[in-house]
């Protein structure tokens, strides 16, 4: 397996699957495509385009399977390596990270008001409400 990342100190999205794979002892080859200036540098996008049409890091490559988006990578790893127990075995405990799944799913979330969660399964509304309440 290969993991394509931007870098570990400026791309927390890249770092998350890297940490999981290291912590669980899942062997992989790291492919580092460093961010460079100016932002949106065509060289970065050109190098990345050979791994993903999304043009974003991270990307997990497992043979002919290319998975991008941090949570999708985590789900793929959980399915591929069930013995590593990436997710809790207790289904009720598995629901706790659902709030984080939702945050990643809101395209265009700009840090303003929390989306209302329309169109989500009924159980997921609980997590949207919990995340949206004032702190």
KOLKE-97667 format. One record per residue (C-alpha): residue in one letter; x, y, z. Coordinates in steps of 0.02 Angstrom, whole numbers, plus 50000, padded with zeros to 5 digits. Example, Ala and Ser with C-alpha at 12.3 -4.5 7.8 and 13.67 -1.06 7.14 Angstrom:
BEGIN
<resn->a; c1->50615; c2->49775; c3->50390>
<resn->s; c1->50684; c2->49947; c3->50357>
This chain:
BEGIN
<resn->x; c1->50000; c2->50000; c3->50000>
<resn->x; c1->50050; c2->50180; c3->49971>
<resn->x; c1->49991; c2->50337; c3->50058>
<resn->x; c1->50007; c2->50501; c3->49963>
<resn->x; c1->50016; c2->50650; c3->50079>
<resn->x; c1->50043; c2->50837; c3->50065>
<resn->x; c1->50148; c2->50850; c3->50222>
<resn->x; c1->50126; c2->50811; c3->50405>
<resn->x; c1->50140; c2->50982; c3->50483>
<resn->x; c1->50025; c2->51081; c3->50368>
<resn->x; c1->49900; c2->50947; c3->50315>
<resn->x; c1->49812; c2->50871; c3->50464>
<resn->x; c1->49700; c2->50778; c3->50341>
<resn->x; c1->49857; c2->50692; c3->50272>
<resn->x; c1->49926; c2->50660; c3->50444>
<resn->x; c1->49771; c2->50571; c3->50512>
<resn->x; c1->49781; c2->50412; c3->50405>
<resn->x; c1->49970; c2->50416; c3->50421>
<resn->x; c1->49955; c2->50412; c3->50612>
<resn->x; c1->49824; c2->50273; c3->50607>
<resn->x; c1->49927; c2->50164; c3->50490>
<resn->x; c1->50085; c2->50189; c3->50594>
<resn->x; c1->49996; c2->50160; c3->50760>
<resn->x; c1->49910; c2->50001; c3->50699>
<resn->x; c1->50067; c2->49934; c3->50614>
<resn->x; c1->49993; c2->49935; c3->50439>
<resn->x; c1->50141; c2->49937; c3->50319>
<resn->x; c1->50139; c2->50070; c3->50184>
<resn->x; c1->50252; c2->50172; c3->50073>
<resn->x; c1->50239; c2->50359; c3->50102>
<resn->x; c1->50234; c2->50468; c3->49948>
<resn->x; c1->50263; c2->50649; c3->49997>
<resn->x; c1->50209; c2->50785; c3->49878>
<resn->x; c1->50252; c2->50941; c3->49978>
<resn->x; c1->50142; c2->51092; c3->49969>
<resn->x; c1->50232; c2->51236; c3->49890>
<resn->x; c1->50204; c2->51418; c3->49857>
<resn->x; c1->50109; c2->51497; c3->49783>
<resn->x; c1->49955; c2->51410; c3->49849>
<resn->x; c1->49879; c2->51310; c3->49707>
<resn->x; c1->50049; c2->51284; c3->49626>
<resn->x; c1->50019; c2->51189; c3->49463>
<resn->x; c1->50168; c2->51072; c3->49497>
<resn->x; c1->50083; c2->51006; c3->49655>
<resn->x; c1->49920; c2->50976; c3->49562>
<resn->x; c1->50009; c2->50897; c3->49414>
<resn->x; c1->50105; c2->50773; c3->49524>
<resn->x; c1->49948; c2->50734; c3->49625>
<resn->x; c1->49842; c2->50705; c3->49469>
<resn->x; c1->49932; c2->50540; c3->49436>
<resn->x; c1->49856; c2->50472; c3->49598>
<resn->x; c1->49683; c2->50549; c3->49609>
<resn->x; c1->49560; c2->50646; c3->49501>
<resn->x; c1->49505; c2->50742; c3->49657>
<resn->x; c1->49669; c2->50839; c3->49663>
<resn->x; c1->49674; c2->50827; c3->49854>
<resn->x; c1->49778; c2->50735; c3->49983>
<resn->x; c1->49780; c2->50610; c3->50062>
<resn->x; c1->49762; c2->50465; c3->49941>
<resn->x; c1->49778; c2->50282; c3->49987>
<resn->x; c1->49833; c2->50166; c3->49848>
<resn->x; c1->49807; c2->49980; c3->49869>
<resn->x; c1->49843; c2->49895; c3->49704>
<resn->x; c1->49717; c2->49962; c3->49579>
<resn->x; c1->49610; c2->50041; c3->49716>
<resn->x; c1->49635; c2->50228; c3->49748>
<resn->x; c1->49543; c2->50300; c3->49898>
<resn->x; c1->49544; c2->50484; c3->49941>
<resn->x; c1->49461; c2->50583; c3->50081>
<resn->x; c1->49525; c2->50548; c3->50255>
<resn->x; c1->49371; c2->50463; c3->50324>
<resn->x; c1->49349; c2->50356; c3->50168>
<resn->x; c1->49528; c2->50297; c3->50193>
<resn->x; c1->49492; c2->50256; c3->50375>
<resn->x; c1->49337; c2->50157; c3->50326>
<resn->x; c1->49434; c2->50064; c3->50192>
<resn->x; c1->49570; c2->50019; c3->50318>
<resn->x; c1->49441; c2->49962; c3->50446>
<resn->x; c1->49364; c2->49845; c3->50316>
<resn->x; c1->49531; c2->49781; c3->50250>
<resn->x; c1->49608; c2->49752; c3->50422>
<resn->x; c1->49466; c2->49703; c3->50541>
<resn->x; c1->49593; c2->49623; c3->50658>
<resn->x; c1->49669; c2->49796; c3->50690>
<resn->x; c1->49504; c2->49854; c3->50768>
<resn->x; c1->49509; c2->50030; c3->50699>
<resn->x; c1->49326; c2->50052; c3->50749>
<resn->x; c1->49252; c2->49989; c3->50913>
<resn->x; c1->49168; c2->49818; c3->50905>
<resn->x; c1->49017; c2->49884; c3->51002>
<resn->x; c1->48899; c2->49961; c3->50874>
<resn->x; c1->48837; c2->50091; c3->50999>
<resn->x; c1->49014; c2->50151; c3->51030>
<resn->x; c1->49043; c2->50155; c3->50842>
<resn->x; c1->48910; c2->50290; c3->50828>
<resn->x; c1->49010; c2->50414; c3->50933>
<resn->x; c1->49125; c2->50464; c3->50788>
<resn->x; c1->48970; c2->50499; c3->50682>
<resn->x; c1->48980; c2->50684; c3->50724>
<resn->x; c1->49153; c2->50692; c3->50650>
<resn->x; c1->49092; c2->50599; c3->50496>
<resn->x; c1->48958; c2->50730; c3->50474>
<resn->x; c1->49080; c2->50875; c3->50487>
<resn->x; c1->49182; c2->50801; c3->50345>
<resn->x; c1->49026; c2->50777; c3->50240>
<resn->x; c1->48967; c2->50958; c3->50241>
<resn->x; c1->49039; c2->51027; c3->50080>
<resn->x; c1->49068; c2->51212; c3->50087>
<resn->x; c1->49059; c2->51227; c3->50276>
<resn->x; c1->49147; c2->51392; c3->50303>
<resn->x; c1->49154; c2->51400; c3->50492>
<resn->x; c1->48994; c2->51500; c3->50507>
<resn->x; c1->48832; c2->51430; c3->50574>
<resn->x; c1->48824; c2->51241; c3->50587>
<resn->x; c1->48721; c2->51163; c3->50448>
<resn->x; c1->48552; c2->51097; c3->50504>
<resn->x; c1->48579; c2->50920; c3->50439>
<resn->x; c1->48430; c2->50912; c3->50320>
<resn->x; c1->48432; c2->50751; c3->50222>
<resn->x; c1->48530; c2->50653; c3->50353>
<resn->x; c1->48469; c2->50491; c3->50428>
<resn->x; c1->48363; c2->50524; c3->50584>
<resn->x; c1->48495; c2->50459; c3->50705>
<resn->x; c1->48627; c2->50576; c3->50634>
<resn->x; c1->48521; c2->50729; c3->50680>
<resn->x; c1->48567; c2->50692; c3->50861>
<resn->x; c1->48750; c2->50719; c3->50821>
<resn->x; c1->48719; c2->50877; c3->50720>
<resn->x; c1->48621; c2->50948; c3->50867>
<resn->x; c1->48757; c2->50899; c3->50989>
<resn->x; c1->48893; c2->50979; c3->50883>
<resn->x; c1->48792; c2->51136; c3->50846>
<resn->x; c1->48747; c2->51180; c3->51025>
<resn->x; c1->48838; c2->51331; c3->51099>
<resn->x; c1->48991; c2->51294; c3->51202>
